Every structure is written in C-alpha cells, then in structure tokens.
Amino acid sequence: MRVLYIAHSFSRGGAQKCLFDLVSKSKCKEIECYVIGPETGPGLNDYINLSIHAASLNLSSIFITKARLSKVRRCAKLLYDTYKIKRVIDKYKPDVVYTNTSTIMSGALAARINKIPHIWHIHENFNTFELNYILPKKLLSYLVEKLSTSIIFVSSLARHSLFPEGSPKAIVIHNGVVISTFKKNIQDFGKRERTYNIGFFGTLAHRKGIDILLTSVSLIYKKYPQMHVFLWGTGEQEYCEYLKSLAESLELSDCVMFRGYTSNMDDALLECDVVVVPSRAESFSLVTVEAMMAGIPVVVSRCGGPEEIVDDRIDGRIVSVGDHENLAEVLDELFANPDVAYEIAQKAVEKVKNHFSLDKKLEEIINVIFNASEMKSRKIY
C-alpha cells in the first residue's frame, strides 16, 4: 500500500512529531510512504534520514497570515497548490492521501479530483481565538467533512469545536508517548536533595501563556530563591525579547533560563521537578503526557485539551486560564509537599501506561488508513 502524507510544516513541533512517528510506524508496517509539505525545514531531513521520500512543494496555509494576500490571490494559490499535489498523485499513485492538521486544504482537493480516499488528522481547537482562517468555520466544517473519508481528532474538544453536532466520519484518537522506564526514579522524589525547577516546553508565543507562568513565579520566588524556570522552545524574536524584558521587570533574570529547542526530551525533563502548561488554548498537549510518563508532576491550565488528560489532584493539577495567583498557590503546594507531588506523579505514570501508549495510538491510526485503502479497492468512498 502507498500513502501520501501531507505535512503542514517541516519544523519540529508537536503536530509535526506526531506525523513523523506515524510515518515511521507506517514504514515498519511495510507501507510505502511519501511526504510532502510547505517550505523546507529541519523535519524534512528527518524524513530523508529515515529513507522516506520527502519533498517541499511550497504549499500555502489556509490561515490568515501576515502576508495579507487578497482573497483572489489566495484562491489562485490554493488552486495552484492543488495542481502541484495532483501531479504528485499522478506520479506516485497512492492508495490514500493523509493530511496532517487542518491548515493545508489542497491535498484534500487533489485527492477528490483523483478519486482517492482522504484522511484528515485535525490537531486544532477551532474555538481558539488566535486561529484565523480564510474560510468561515461553517464552510470549513462542511469542506472537511465533504472532502474526507475519515476525520481523526486529537481530542473530544477539538472534534466538538468543528462538529458541535457530531459527524459520522469523525473519531477521536489521542496522541501517545513511548511507554518506557524513565531515567528519573520517582521513588526518590520526596527523598533526594530538594530543587525547585519548573519546566516549560513549547513554542514561545502568546497562546502558550509563558507570561502567566513568569508572573506566577514572581509571587513565590522569594520563598524559593533557588528556583529556576527552564523555557524549552523557540519563537519569534520580538516575543522572546518581550519575555526577557518581563523576566527582568519581575526581577527573575537570574531565575529564568531560555534553553531553546531540544530534541532530547528525556534529558530536558530530568532537570524538572514540575512541568507547567499555562496555555491560553490547547487542543491536546503532548508535553503533558510526556511529563506524566516521566514521573514529573504536571500543572496545566483548563484551556481545552489538557483537562482530557489530567484529573485534578489525582494525577496532576489544573488551574484556571490566566489565573497566575492560583498557579502560584499550586506550585507552592507541590514544592512544600513532596510526598503529595510524588503520589500525583506515580498515578500519572500509571494513567499514561494504560491510556496513552504511542504504539497503540499509531495502530489505531494505521487501521483507519487500511480501512480507507479497502474502501478505495471497493470504490465505496
């Protein structure tokens, strides 16, 4: 079987990692894979190093971007992108086209023209105020359903945000992580020398709520002067400069460490006593599951996806979006009560093992792909 995978980006974010894991698993299942996407990036070489056919086609997004192109030019670019993908389909002759995230529509259009089953894997929460599409949501919802054989959502919230009344084509498959023994022994959590290290992982952007985290830390920093905040991720220079200025104004310059991108989550997580996801909006939160698997207490905001993962006071802590005082209180509680933090971490590990196995989640997705391929052979899509 041949599958054409369409990436929305060749960077190394969460959704991109999910696609790379899927392609890697597909290859192990002897599925012949071809990956195309927009502009080039480090992720392109990751596929090439895996001996996967991969190429950049300069595809455009259906997000409204800073380019401010006219509607006519956007429509013309969408049609041209569709033509480019159609040429790939004509040459490669895949059995299924699989589009990762909602931001690329041209793959779905090209699949329809070529009468090939199309699977859409949606990672977005369409109620997020910072997502701005060139299409009205009702029209987008109609097209996603019309142009797909199956639609996979990463959370129930993401599905409801696009199909509030449901869709027979829509299913939820949560993201997963590798189930393994982590380097950090959580049995020693309450016994080892105390450190107060907070980890953040993700794009340095307004939606991710790093400013909320820093404001929270400033409220308890005097109580824990040895505290550190590790910010793992990259972002636009202007926003990074804002965060540095904010840290300085809050007198946290010695506390906040900008670590940049990491490809080694294990080692980065080893430094953390708590992982915080202070986002203003998330459709899921892969880093939450990764930290839970690592045996590290997580504190998440009630911003959409994370509350589908965490049960408050059982295997993590949940705070209200933007409530820096509540976040500060919760961090103080975890630092002051290591036995409680340990219990939360222990239960989190068990939950991930039972419900968020990457291998099982990828098997579920590949079953959807095989079902779509069978529909093609029976011409019932």
TORFI-238906 format. One line per field, with one value per residue (C-alpha): residue number from 1; residue in one letter; z, x, y. Coordinates in steps of 0.5 Angstrom, whole numbers, plus 500, padded with zeros to 3 digits. Example, Ala and Ser with C-alpha at 12.3 -4.5 7.8 and 13.67 -1.06 7.14 Angstrom:
<pts>
resi <- c(1;2)
resn <- c(A;S)
up <- c(516;514)
east <- c(525;527)
north <- c(491;498)
</pts>
This chain:
<pts>
resi <- c(1;2;3;4;5;6;7;8;9;10;11;12;13;14;15;16;17;18;19;20;21;22;23;24;25;26;27;28;29;30;31;32;33;34;35;36;37;38;39;40;41;42;43;44;45;46;47;48;49;50;51;52;53;54;55;56;57;58;59;60;61;62;63;64;65;66;67;68;69;70;71;72;73;74;75;76;77;78;79;80;81;82;83;84;85;86;87;88;89;90;91;92;93;94;95;96;97;98;99;100;101;102;103;104;105;106;107;108;109;110;111;112;113;114;115;116;117;118;119;120;121;122;123;124;125;126;127;128;129;130;131;132;133;134;135;136;137;138;139;140;141;142;143;144;145;146;147;148;149;150;151;152;153;154;155;156;157;158;159;160;161;162;163;164;165;166;167;168;169;170;171;172;173;174;175;176;177;178;179;180;181;182;183;184;185;186;187;188;189;190;191;192;193;194;195;196;197;198;199;200;201;202;203;204;205;206;207;208;209;210;211;212;213;214;215;216;217;218;219;220;221;222;223;224;225;226;227;228;229;230;231;232;233;234;235;236;237;238;239;240;241;242;243;244;245;246;247;248;249;250;251;252;253;254;255;256;257;258;259;260;261;262;263;264;265;266;267;268;269;270;271;272;273;274;275;276;277;278;279;280;281;282;283;284;285;286;287;288;289;290;291;292;293;294;295;296;297;298;299;300;301;302;303;304;305;306;307;308;309;310;311;312;313;314;315;316;317;318;319;320;321;322;323;324;325;326;327;328;329;330;331;332;333;334;335;336;337;338;339;340;341;342;343;344;345;346;347;348;349;350;351;352;353;354;355;356;357;358;359;360;361;362;363;364;365;366;367;368;369;370;371;372;373;374;375;376;377;378;379;380;381)
resn <- c(M;R;V;L;Y;I;A;H;S;F;S;R;G;G;A;Q;K;C;L;F;D;L;V;S;K;S;K;C;K;E;I;E;C;Y;V;I;G;P;E;T;G;P;G;L;N;D;Y;I;N;L;S;I;H;A;A;S;L;N;L;S;S;I;F;I;T;K;A;R;L;S;K;V;R;R;C;A;K;L;L;Y;D;T;Y;K;I;K;R;V;I;D;K;Y;K;P;D;V;V;Y;T;N;T;S;T;I;M;S;G;A;L;A;A;R;I;N;K;I;P;H;I;W;H;I;H;E;N;F;N;T;F;E;L;N;Y;I;L;P;K;K;L;L;S;Y;L;V;E;K;L;S;T;S;I;I;F;V;S;S;L;A;R;H;S;L;F;P;E;G;S;P;K;A;I;V;I;H;N;G;V;V;I;S;T;F;K;K;N;I;Q;D;F;G;K;R;E;R;T;Y;N;I;G;F;F;G;T;L;A;H;R;K;G;I;D;I;L;L;T;S;V;S;L;I;Y;K;K;Y;P;Q;M;H;V;F;L;W;G;T;G;E;Q;E;Y;C;E;Y;L;K;S;L;A;E;S;L;E;L;S;D;C;V;M;F;R;G;Y;T;S;N;M;D;D;A;L;L;E;C;D;V;V;V;V;P;S;R;A;E;S;F;S;L;V;T;V;E;A;M;M;A;G;I;P;V;V;V;S;R;C;G;G;P;E;E;I;V;D;D;R;I;D;G;R;I;V;S;V;G;D;H;E;N;L;A;E;V;L;D;E;L;F;A;N;P;D;V;A;Y;E;I;A;Q;K;A;V;E;K;V;K;N;H;F;S;L;D;K;K;L;E;E;I;I;N;V;I;F;N;A;S;E;M;K;S;R;K;I;Y)
up <- c(500;498;503;501;508;507;513;515;517;517;523;530;534;537;531;527;531;531;524;524;529;524;518;522;524;517;514;520;517;510;508;502;505;501;505;502;506;505;506;508;515;519;519;512;513;519;514;509;514;515;508;507;500;502;499;500;495;498;500;503;509;510;516;515;515;516;508;507;501;497;497;490;490;496;492;486;490;493;486;484;490;489;482;485;489;484;480;486;486;479;479;486;485;493;495;501;502;509;511;518;521;518;515;509;504;497;499;500;494;490;493;491;484;483;487;492;500;504;512;515;522;526;531;532;537;533;538;540;539;535;530;524;518;511;511;515;520;518;511;513;517;511;507;512;512;505;503;508;508;516;520;526;532;538;543;544;545;538;535;538;536;529;529;535;533;531;525;523;520;526;531;537;538;543;542;545;548;548;554;558;564;565;568;573;579;582;588;590;589;596;599;594;595;594;588;585;578;573;566;560;553;547;542;546;544;547;546;551;557;559;561;566;569;570;574;578;579;582;587;590;588;595;599;594;592;589;584;576;570;564;558;553;546;540;538;534;536;538;543;546;547;551;555;557;559;563;567;568;571;575;578;575;571;575;575;568;563;556;553;546;542;545;541;547;552;557;559;559;563;568;570;572;579;576;569;567;561;563;556;554;549;547;543;547;550;548;553;559;557;556;563;566;563;566;573;574;577;572;573;567;565;564;557;552;551;558;562;558;560;568;573;578;585;583;577;576;578;574;574;571;565;566;574;576;583;583;579;584;590;587;585;593;595;591;593;600;600;596;598;595;589;589;589;584;579;581;579;573;570;571;567;561;561;561;556;552;549;543;540;541;538;532;531;531;526;521;522;520;514;512;512;507;503;503;501;495;493;493;491;496;499)
east <- c(500;502;500;502;503;502;505;503;511;517;519;520;513;508;504;510;513;506;506;514;512;506;511;516;511;508;515;515;508;511;507;511;511;512;512;510;510;511;517;524;526;530;524;525;532;529;525;530;535;529;530;523;521;520;520;518;513;512;505;501;496;489;491;491;498;502;503;496;494;488;482;483;491;489;484;489;495;490;488;496;498;492;495;502;499;495;502;505;499;499;506;506;499;498;492;491;492;493;493;496;493;487;492;493;487;490;491;484;482;487;485;478;480;484;478;483;481;483;484;484;488;486;490;487;482;477;475;482;481;488;487;484;482;481;474;468;468;462;464;471;467;463;469;473;467;466;473;475;474;475;477;482;482;487;481;474;474;478;472;467;470;469;463;459;453;458;460;460;466;470;473;478;485;489;497;501;508;513;512;519;522;524;531;529;527;520;521;526;522;521;528;533;536;531;531;525;526;520;520;516;516;513;513;515;508;503;498;503;502;509;508;503;508;513;508;506;513;515;510;513;521;523;520;524;530;534;528;529;525;527;524;525;523;524;519;519;525;520;516;522;525;519;519;526;524;518;523;528;522;519;527;527;533;537;532;529;533;532;534;532;530;531;531;532;526;529;535;531;526;531;532;525;521;515;512;507;503;500;497;491;489;491;487;491;498;503;508;503;503;511;512;507;510;517;514;514;508;504;500;496;491;484;485;482;486;490;483;482;489;489;485;486;489;490;495;496;494;489;489;484;487;491;490;497;495;492;498;503;499;499;507;508;504;508;514;512;509;514;510;504;508;510;503;501;507;506;499;501;505;500;495;500;501;494;491;497;501;504;505;497;495;499;496;489;491;494;488;484;489;488;480;481;485;480;475;479;479;472;470;465;469)
north <- c(500;507;513;520;524;532;536;543;544;541;545;540;542;537;536;535;530;526;526;523;518;516;515;512;507;506;504;499;496;496;502;506;513;519;526;533;540;547;551;547;546;541;536;535;532;528;524;524;521;515;514;517;520;527;534;541;544;551;550;555;555;557;561;569;571;577;577;580;577;578;573;573;571;566;562;562;560;554;552;552;548;543;542;541;536;533;532;528;524;522;520;517;514;513;509;514;521;523;531;533;539;543;548;545;544;543;536;534;538;534;527;529;530;524;520;517;517;522;522;529;529;535;538;545;547;552;556;558;566;566;561;566;562;565;561;562;556;553;553;550;545;543;542;538;533;533;532;527;519;519;525;524;529;529;531;531;538;539;535;539;545;544;539;541;537;531;528;520;521;524;520;522;519;522;523;518;517;512;507;506;507;514;516;519;515;518;513;518;524;526;524;527;534;539;543;548;547;549;546;549;546;549;555;562;565;569;563;559;563;564;571;568;563;568;573;567;565;572;571;566;567;570;564;559;564;557;556;556;556;553;555;550;552;558;563;570;574;580;576;573;580;581;575;577;584;581;577;583;587;582;581;574;575;570;565;564;560;561;554;554;548;541;534;530;531;526;530;536;533;530;538;539;538;541;542;547;548;555;556;560;555;548;542;537;538;532;535;534;526;526;529;525;519;522;521;529;533;537;543;545;551;549;551;545;539;538;537;531;528;530;529;535;533;526;525;533;540;544;552;557;560;566;566;567;567;560;558;561;557;550;551;553;547;542;545;545;538;533;527;530;531;524;521;525;523;516;516;520;514;509;513;514;507;505;510;514;509;511;504;503;510;509;502;506;511;506;502;508;508;501;502;508;504;498;503;505;498;497;504;506;512)
</pts>
